[in-house]
Amino acid sequence: MKRFVPASVLLALLTALTSESQVFETNSGRIRVVPVAEGLSDVWSLEFLPGGDILVTERDGRLRLIQDGVLQEAPISGVPEVRFRNHGGLLDVALHPNFATNDLIYLSYSKPGDQGATTAVFRARLQGTRLVDGRDIFVADAWTTSDVNFGSRMAFDSDGLLYVTIGERNFPFPDDQGMSAQDLGNHMGTIVRLRDDGTVPDDNPFVGEAGRKPEIYSYGHRNPQGILIHPETGEVWASEHGPMGGDEVNRIVAGANYGWPLASFGRTYRGETITEQPYQKGIEAPRFFWVPSIGITGIMIYTGDRFPSWQGRMLVAGHNSRLVQVVRLDGRGPAERETILTQLRQQFRDLRQGPDGLIYVATTEGAVLRLEPAD
């Protein structure tokens, strides 16, 4: 006689299986992967609050809180309306450098409007489980009817200046082959640098130049979805989605051109070569590139002591390739990169170092995971 297991029991069994920690071998020793929160929706970003709680963005427009290790059921209120289509939605979250005294947080998102959508930055005060006094401090001149390639990551430098990545919006690609990223008269395919209130720093590279947006810090980007400030050198680093091949990590220099679409190691989605000369005079070459693409998204540099062998190394999230790589910044060739976590078969979106010196990763499948030494 066949015995049937109720669906609720099957769900409980599956949840128990996926919620267990797992141990994996790496070149630097065994690591344990521990679920912190599951059941989220298409996580884009996470950010630690001063007490160790975690803010999490869900791309469909919810800002969630993991408090005392528990995902709170109700989302934080006061989030702006987002255009949740294709690549669009609620994207990055960042804290003001003086958050402990001013409670200011920043959200980047795809803003809907009569012209389609663009990338915008929203600033508000976090009071308990709600955002108050919220307003857009920057709305990119990158409006199109396309719903792809919004960017968008944010990072504050030691001077309190905010860097925001803007995708080239893939419009009207392929007719102009993405040349909007070479046009300094809009924000498509750029990294912008702002004061904390959205105004323009006087020393931005194109301030006062006719026909050029003063917010632009660098240009010629395709779809940068990762950015960080190097904790020792203060350099700005950004990751960038290529098309078919040609994912990049770049050191960002003020006023520099990063080449899209004039220089790329990738191909179009039809398989055509974009350029025969990926290295060109006047265009900054990538520090690292990936062929084939790994679907590069978030990046971080590890500075803690829980993983001594990874100190000073960059961790890179591979979305479509479902992996994380540990990259030696001074390395060359295959030995510079170690691939980990492929066994999880998760689409990795963001990585952050926690105040406990451990590493936290977020996945599109709706999980926040903690990496810790297993030995």
C-alpha positions in Angstrom: 0.0 0.0 0.0 1.4 3.4 -1.0 1.8 6.0 1.6 1.4 9.7 0.7 3.4 12.4 2.5 1.5 15.7 2.9 2.9 18.7 1.0 3.5 20.6 4.2 5.7 17.7 5.5 7.7 17.6 2.3 8.2 21.4 2.5 9.4 21.1 6.1 11.9 18.4 5.1 13.2 20.4 2.1 13.6 23.5 4.3 15.5 21.5 6.9 17.8 20.1 4.2 18.6 23.5 2.6 19.0 25.2 6.0 21.8 23.0 7.2 25.4 24.3 7.1 27.8 22.7 4.7 31.6 22.3 4.6 33.7 22.7 1.5 37.4 22.4 0.8 39.4 25.4 -0.5 43.1 25.9 -1.2 43.2 27.8 2.2 41.5 25.1 4.2 37.9 24.0 4.9 35.1 26.6 5.1 31.6 26.2 6.5 28.6 27.8 4.8 25.9 28.7 7.3 22.4 30.0 6.2 21.6 33.3 8.0 18.3 33.9 6.2 16.3 32.2 3.5 13.0 32.7 1.8 13.9 36.2 0.6 13.1 37.4 -3.0 15.8 38.1 -5.5 18.3 39.6 -3.2 20.5 42.4 -4.7 22.4 43.8 -1.8 23.1 43.6 1.9 24.6 46.1 4.4 25.6 45.8 8.1 24.1 48.2 10.6 26.5 49.3 13.5 25.1 46.7 15.9 25.5 43.8 13.5 21.9 43.6 12.1 21.7 43.4 8.3 19.7 45.4 5.8 18.8 43.5 2.7 17.3 44.7 -0.6 14.9 42.6 -2.6 14.7 43.6 -6.2 10.9 43.7 -6.3 11.0 46.8 -4.0 11.3 45.6 -0.4 13.9 46.6 2.1 14.2 43.8 4.8 15.9 43.6 8.2 17.7 40.7 9.7 17.6 41.5 13.4 19.5 39.5 16.0 20.0 36.8 13.3 16.3 36.6 12.5 14.7 37.8 9.3 11.8 40.2 10.2 8.6 39.4 8.5 7.5 43.0 7.8 9.6 45.0 5.4 10.8 48.5 6.2 8.4 51.1 5.0 9.1 54.3 3.1 11.0 52.8 0.2 10.5 54.6 -3.2 8.4 53.1 -6.0 10.7 51.0 -8.3 10.4 49.7 -11.8 10.7 46.0 -11.3 11.3 44.6 -14.7 14.2 42.6 -16.2 17.3 44.1 -14.5 15.4 46.9 -12.8 14.1 47.2 -9.2 15.5 48.0 -5.8 19.2 47.7 -6.1 22.0 48.8 -3.6 21.8 50.0 0.0 24.6 51.9 1.7 25.0 53.7 5.0 26.2 57.3 5.4 29.7 57.3 6.9 28.2 59.1 10.0 25.2 56.8 10.2 25.6 56.3 13.9 24.8 60.0 14.5 22.5 60.9 11.5 20.7 57.6 10.6 21.0 58.3 6.9 20.8 55.4 4.4 21.0 55.4 0.6 19.1 53.3 -1.9 19.9 53.0 -5.6 17.0 51.9 -7.7 15.4 51.9 -11.2 13.0 54.9 -11.2 9.9 54.8 -13.3 8.7 57.8 -15.3 7.1 59.0 -18.5 10.3 58.4 -20.4 10.7 54.8 -19.2 13.1 54.3 -16.4 16.5 55.5 -15.1 18.9 54.9 -12.2 18.3 57.1 -9.1 19.6 57.4 -5.6 17.2 57.9 -2.7 18.3 59.2 0.7 16.3 58.8 4.0 16.6 58.4 7.7 16.1 54.9 9.2 14.0 55.1 12.3 13.2 51.7 13.6 11.4 49.9 10.8 10.5 52.9 8.6 12.3 55.4 6.4 11.4 59.1 6.9 12.3 62.3 5.2 13.1 60.4 2.0 13.9 62.1 -1.3 15.9 61.5 -4.5 19.3 63.2 -4.3 20.3 62.1 -7.8 18.3 61.0 -10.9 20.6 60.0 -13.7 20.1 61.4 -17.2 19.8 57.8 -18.5 16.1 57.6 -19.3 15.2 54.9 -21.8 12.4 52.5 -22.4 14.9 49.7 -21.9 14.7 47.7 -18.6 18.3 46.4 -18.6 21.8 47.6 -17.5 20.9 50.0 -14.7 24.1 49.5 -12.8 24.0 50.1 -9.8 26.3 50.0 -6.7 27.4 52.7 -4.3 30.4 53.3 -2.1 31.6 56.1 0.1 35.2 57.1 0.2 37.2 58.4 3.2 36.2 62.0 2.3 32.5 61.1 2.5 32.0 61.3 -1.3 29.6 58.9 -2.9 30.3 56.9 -6.0 27.4 55.4 -8.0 27.6 53.1 -11.0 25.2 53.7 -13.9 24.8 51.1 -16.7 24.8 52.2 -20.4 21.1 51.1 -20.5 21.6 49.1 -23.7 19.7 51.7 -25.7 19.4 52.0 -28.7 21.8 49.1 -28.9 22.6 47.6 -31.4 21.9 50.5 -33.7 24.6 52.7 -32.2 26.5 49.8 -30.6 26.1 51.3 -27.2 27.9 54.6 -28.1 25.9 56.4 -25.4 28.6 55.3 -23.0 31.1 57.5 -24.9 28.8 60.5 -24.7 29.7 62.7 -21.7 26.4 64.7 -22.3 24.4 61.9 -20.4 25.0 59.6 -17.5 24.8 56.3 -19.4 27.7 54.0 -18.8 29.4 56.1 -16.1 30.5 56.2 -12.5 29.3 59.4 -10.9 30.8 61.1 -7.8 28.5 63.1 -5.5 28.6 64.8 -2.2 26.4 63.1 0.4 23.5 65.4 -0.5 23.7 64.8 -4.2 25.5 68.0 -5.1 28.7 67.9 -7.3 32.2 68.1 -5.8 34.2 71.0 -7.2 37.1 68.8 -8.3 35.1 66.3 -10.4 37.0 65.9 -13.7 34.4 67.5 -16.0 33.1 70.3 -13.8 32.7 73.5 -15.9 33.1 71.8 -19.3 30.4 72.6 -21.7 28.2 69.7 -22.8 29.6 67.3 -20.2 27.8 66.2 -17.1 29.6 67.4 -14.0 28.7 64.4 -11.9 30.7 62.0 -14.1 33.9 60.6 -12.6 34.6 58.0 -15.3 32.9 56.8 -18.4 32.9 54.1 -21.1 31.4 51.5 -18.8 28.9 48.9 -19.9 27.1 47.7 -16.8 29.1 48.1 -13.6 27.5 46.1 -10.8 30.2 46.2 -8.2 32.2 49.0 -6.6 34.5 49.3 -3.6 37.1 51.7 -2.0 40.3 49.9 -1.4 40.7 49.9 2.5 44.5 50.6 2.3 45.1 52.6 -0.8 41.8 54.4 -1.1 41.6 53.5 -4.8 38.2 53.0 -6.4 37.7 49.6 -8.0 34.6 48.5 -10.0 33.4 45.3 -11.7 31.7 45.4 -15.0 29.4 43.0 -16.9 30.7 42.2 -20.4 28.4 40.8 -23.0 29.4 37.3 -24.2 32.8 37.4 -22.5 34.7 40.4 -21.4 33.7 40.8 -17.7 36.1 43.2 -16.1 37.5 44.5 -12.8 38.9 48.0 -13.2 40.9 50.5 -11.1 38.9 53.7 -11.6 40.8 56.9 -12.4 39.2 60.3 -12.5 38.2 61.3 -16.0 39.3 58.0 -17.6 37.5 56.2 -20.5 37.0 52.5 -19.9 36.3 51.7 -23.5 32.8 50.4 -24.0 32.0 49.7 -26.8 35.2 50.7 -28.5 37.3 48.2 -26.6 36.1 44.9 -25.2 37.1 41.3 -24.9 33.5 40.2 -25.4 31.2 39.5 -28.4 27.7 40.6 -29.1 24.9 38.3 -28.2 24.7 37.4 -31.8 28.3 36.1 -31.6 30.0 38.9 -33.5 33.3 40.3 -32.5 32.9 43.8 -30.9 36.4 45.0 -31.6 39.7 43.5 -32.9 41.7 45.8 -30.6 40.7 45.4 -27.0 43.8 47.4 -26.0 43.7 51.0 -27.4 45.5 54.2 -26.7 43.5 56.6 -24.4 41.4 53.7 -23.0 42.1 52.3 -19.6 42.8 48.5 -19.8 41.0 46.3 -17.2 43.1 44.9 -14.3 41.3 41.6 -14.6 39.0 40.2 -17.3 37.0 37.0 -17.8 36.5 35.1 -21.0 34.0 33.5 -20.9 31.9 35.7 -18.7 31.1 34.7 -15.1 28.3 37.3 -14.8 30.4 39.4 -12.4 28.4 41.4 -9.8 29.5 42.4 -6.2 33.2 42.6 -5.2 34.9 43.1 -1.8 38.4 43.1 -0.4 38.9 41.0 2.7 40.6 42.7 5.7 39.7 40.4 8.6 41.7 37.8 10.5 39.3 34.8 10.3 40.6 33.8 6.9 44.3 34.8 7.1 45.2 33.4 3.6 42.5 35.7 2.1 43.7 39.0 3.7 44.1 41.7 1.0 42.5 39.5 -1.7 39.4 40.4 -3.7 36.3 38.2 -3.6 34.2 38.3 -6.7 30.6 37.2 -7.1 29.8 35.3 -10.3 26.1 35.4 -10.9 25.3 33.4 -14.0 28.3 31.1 -13.4 27.1 30.4 -9.8 30.5 30.8 -8.2 32.7 33.0 -6.0 36.3 33.6 -6.8 39.1 34.7 -4.5 41.5 36.9 -6.5 45.1 37.9 -5.7 45.4 41.6 -6.6 49.1 41.1 -7.3 48.7 37.8 -9.2 49.0 37.0 -12.8 47.6 34.1 -14.8 45.5 31.2 -13.6 47.2 31.1 -10.2 45.7 34.5 -9.3 42.1 33.1 -8.9 40.5 30.4 -6.9 36.9 29.3 -7.5 34.8 28.3 -4.6 31.2 27.5 -3.7 30.2 26.0 -7.0 28.6 23.1 -5.2 25.9 25.4 -3.8 24.6 26.1 -7.3 23.4 29.6 -6.3 23.5 32.8 -8.3 25.7 35.0 -6.1 24.9 38.7 -6.2 26.7 40.5 -3.3 29.5 39.9 -0.8 30.2 41.8 2.4 32.6 41.4 5.3 30.8 41.4 8.6 31.8 43.1 11.8 32.7 39.6 13.1 35.4 39.2 10.4 33.3 36.6 8.5 32.1 36.8 5.0 28.4 37.1 4.0 27.0 36.5 0.6 23.6 37.2 -0.9 22.0 35.1 -3.7 19.3 35.7 -6.2 17.6 32.6 -4.9 16.8 34.5 -1.8 19.5 33.5 0.8 22.0 35.3 2.9 24.8 32.9 3.8 27.8 33.2 6.1 31.3 31.8 5.4 33.3 30.8 8.4 36.4 28.6 8.9 35.5 25.0 9.5 38.7 24.0 11.3 
